[in-house]
Amino acid sequence: MGRVYTFAAVTAICVAAAGLAPVSAWFLLSLVPAAIFGYITLILVLTVYRFGPHGGDFQRRIHQLIAGQAGARPGRVLDVGCGSGSLAVAVAIMAPECTVEGIDSWGSDWEYSQHQCERNALAEGVSGRVTFRRQSAAALSYPDASFDTVVSCLTFHEVSDSPHPTDALAEALRVLRPGGRFVFLDLFADPGHFGSIQRVRDAVTRAGASVTREAGLHDLVPLPYPLRQGKVLGHAILLVGTRGPATG
């Protein structure tokens, strides 16, 4: 919502500037950025709405998709970039024999927090099996092969302290045990973030893992406007795989 407020404010300033057209016709040029920033604001507002419970609850549906792909496996699960804790909670509910650890940097420009995560886990009755820690996805504090399952939702492209998003992906795979399962959803098809999907596949291979399923999010969840847009979730790809060579 912080971004919504920022773009809405810029739009309002541009429109106000256009109101000075009686002083100088040049002020009418401010309608151009007003239209651009107004459109961006509209996309952001609709995206927030679609993710919420009254707009289709697509955040929950996407987290349910990832939790379902992780499966009801026992053991330790790591959620990289847990945000509000929603995905970690969904995984814990899906797999009642597992324990889940969620990590996030909870940057100052985000509305999420560790306290919010803990409240959400408590509200869903899984606080005894879900814990949260503040740390960067670029440098996880866990030893190699610490987790049986690693999940992540739209995090790697946001890791600012990593030279490239695939480095954060490789770090997530480092803590996955041999034979363990990973489920990653991110904007892997967006060349602006990852370069190419092949670069992502190569990073998975170099990390000693293999992809067993690759699918566009829009093929798995019926994304409405504007979620299907390229700048929203149009480039989102689900990658599922294991640590170690593919077994077929």
C-alpha positions in Angstrom: 0.0 0.0 0.0 3.0 2.3 0.5 3.6 2.2 -3.2 -0.1 2.9 -3.9 0.0 6.0 -1.7 3.2 7.2 -3.4 2.0 6.9 -7.0 -1.5 8.3 -6.0 0.3 11.4 -4.5 2.4 11.9 -7.6 -0.8 11.6 -9.8 -2.6 14.2 -7.6 0.3 16.6 -7.9 0.4 16.3 -11.7 -3.4 16.9 -11.9 -3.1 19.9 -9.6 -0.3 21.3 -11.8 -2.6 20.9 -14.9 -5.1 23.2 -13.0 -2.6 26.0 -13.5 -3.2 25.9 -17.3 -4.9 29.4 -17.2 -1.5 30.8 -16.1 0.4 28.9 -18.8 -0.7 26.3 -21.3 2.6 24.5 -20.6 1.1 23.2 -17.4 -1.2 21.0 -19.5 1.9 18.8 -20.2 1.6 17.6 -16.6 -1.4 15.6 -17.7 0.9 13.2 -19.5 2.7 12.0 -16.3 -0.7 12.2 -14.5 -2.1 9.6 -17.0 1.0 7.4 -16.6 1.1 7.4 -12.8 -2.7 7.2 -12.6 -2.6 4.0 -14.6 0.2 2.6 -12.4 -1.9 3.5 -9.3 -4.9 1.7 -10.8 -2.9 -1.5 -11.4 -1.5 -1.4 -7.9 -5.0 -0.8 -6.3 -6.5 -3.7 -8.3 -3.6 -6.0 -7.5 -4.1 -5.3 -3.8 -7.8 -5.9 -4.2 -7.3 -9.2 -6.1 -4.9 -10.5 -3.4 -7.4 -9.8 -0.7 -10.4 -11.9 0.4 -13.0 -9.7 -1.4 -11.1 -9.8 -4.8 -10.7 -13.5 -5.2 -8.2 -14.1 -2.4 -5.5 -14.9 -4.9 -2.7 -14.6 -2.3 -4.2 -17.4 -0.3 -4.9 -19.5 -3.4 -1.3 -19.1 -4.6 0.0 -20.1 -1.2 -2.3 -23.1 -1.1 -0.9 -24.1 -4.5 2.7 -24.0 -3.2 1.8 -25.8 0.0 0.0 -28.5 -2.0 3.1 -29.0 -4.2 5.3 -29.3 -1.0 2.9 -32.0 0.1 2.2 -33.5 3.5 5.9 -34.4 4.1 7.2 -34.6 7.7 10.5 -33.0 8.7 11.8 -29.4 8.7 10.5 -26.9 6.2 12.0 -23.5 5.4 10.0 -20.6 3.9 12.4 -18.1 2.3 10.9 -14.6 2.4 7.9 -15.5 4.6 6.3 -12.0 4.5 3.2 -12.1 6.6 3.7 -15.8 7.4 0.7 -16.8 5.3 2.6 -19.4 3.3 4.4 -20.9 6.3 1.1 -21.3 8.0 -0.4 -22.9 4.9 2.4 -25.4 4.8 2.1 -26.2 8.5 -1.7 -26.9 8.0 -1.0 -29.0 5.0 1.7 -31.1 6.7 0.7 -31.6 10.4 3.9 -33.7 11.0 6.3 -31.0 9.9 7.9 -27.9 11.6 8.2 -24.7 9.6 10.7 -21.9 9.9 10.1 -18.7 8.1 12.8 -16.1 7.4 12.5 -12.5 6.1 14.3 -9.2 6.3 11.0 -7.4 6.8 12.3 -4.2 5.2 11.2 -0.8 6.5 9.2 -0.2 3.3 7.1 -3.4 3.8 3.9 -3.7 5.9 4.8 -7.2 7.1 6.7 -7.9 10.4 7.8 -10.9 12.5 5.2 -10.0 15.1 2.4 -10.2 12.4 3.7 -13.6 11.3 3.6 -14.9 14.9 0.0 -13.5 15.3 -1.1 -15.2 12.1 0.4 -18.6 13.2 -1.2 -18.3 16.6 -4.6 -17.5 15.0 -4.4 -20.6 12.8 -3.4 -22.8 15.7 0.0 -23.8 14.4 2.3 -21.5 16.5 3.8 -24.5 18.2 5.2 -25.8 14.9 6.0 -22.5 13.2 8.8 -20.1 14.0 10.1 -16.9 12.4 13.5 -15.3 12.2 14.9 -12.1 10.8 17.7 -12.7 8.2 18.5 -12.2 4.6 17.8 -14.7 1.9 21.2 -13.9 0.4 23.0 -15.4 3.4 21.1 -17.9 5.4 22.5 -18.8 8.8 21.7 -22.5 8.5 24.3 -25.2 7.8 24.1 -27.1 4.5 21.4 -29.7 4.2 19.4 -28.4 7.2 15.8 -28.8 5.7 13.7 -31.5 4.2 11.7 -29.0 2.2 12.3 -25.4 1.1 9.6 -23.2 -0.3 9.5 -19.6 -1.5 7.0 -17.2 -3.0 8.0 -14.2 -5.0 11.1 -13.5 -3.0 14.3 -14.1 -5.0 13.7 -11.1 -7.3 13.3 -8.8 -4.3 16.6 -9.8 -2.6 18.6 -6.5 -2.9 21.7 -7.7 -1.2 22.4 -10.5 -3.6 24.4 -9.9 -6.8 21.8 -11.7 -8.9 18.4 -13.3 -7.9 19.7 -16.7 -8.9 22.4 -16.4 -6.1 19.6 -16.2 -3.5 17.9 -19.2 -5.2 21.2 -21.2 -4.9 21.5 -20.2 -1.3 18.0 -21.6 -0.6 19.0 -24.9 -2.3 22.2 -25.0 -0.2 20.2 -25.7 2.9 18.1 -28.4 1.3 19.1 -31.9 2.2 19.8 -34.5 -0.5 16.5 -36.0 -1.7 14.7 -33.0 -0.3 12.0 -31.1 -2.2 11.8 -27.5 -3.2 8.9 -25.4 -4.4 9.7 -22.0 -5.7 7.4 -19.4 -7.3 8.9 -16.3 -8.7 9.0 -14.0 -11.8 11.5 -16.5 -13.4 10.3 -15.6 -16.9 10.9 -11.9 -16.5 14.2 -11.0 -18.3 14.5 -7.8 -16.3 14.9 -9.8 -13.1 16.4 -13.2 -14.1 17.7 -12.7 -17.6 16.1 -15.9 -18.9 14.4 -19.0 -17.6 17.4 -21.0 -18.8 19.6 -19.0 -16.5 17.4 -20.1 -13.7 17.5 -23.7 -14.7 21.3 -23.6 -14.9 21.5 -22.1 -11.4 19.3 -25.0 -10.1 21.6 -27.5 -11.8 24.8 -25.9 -10.4 23.3 -26.0 -6.9 23.0 -29.8 -7.2 19.3 -29.9 -7.7 16.9 -30.7 -10.6 13.5 -29.4 -11.7 10.8 -32.0 -12.0 8.0 -29.6 -12.8 7.9 -26.2 -14.4 4.7 -24.3 -15.2 3.4 -20.8 -15.6 1.3 -19.6 -12.8 -1.4 -18.5 -15.2 -1.7 -22.2 -16.3 -2.3 -23.3 -12.7 -4.4 -20.5 -11.3 -7.0 -18.5 -13.4 -5.4 -15.1 -13.0 -7.8 -12.2 -13.7 -6.8 -8.7 -14.7 -4.4 -7.2 -13.7 -2.7 -10.2 -12.1 -2.0 -11.7 -15.6 -0.1 -8.6 -16.7 3.6 -9.0 -17.2 4.5 -6.4 -14.6 2.4 -8.2 -12.0 2.3 -12.1 -12.2 2.4 -12.7 -15.9 6.0 -13.8 -15.7 5.5 -16.0 -12.6 6.8 -19.6 -13.0 6.4 -22.4 -10.5 9.5 -24.6 -10.2 9.2 -27.9 -8.3 12.2 -30.3 -7.8 14.6 -32.2 -5.6 18.1 -31.9 -4.4 20.1 -34.4 -6.4 19.6 -35.7 -10.0 16.1 -36.3 -11.3 14.8 -39.8 -10.8 12.1 -39.6 -13.4 
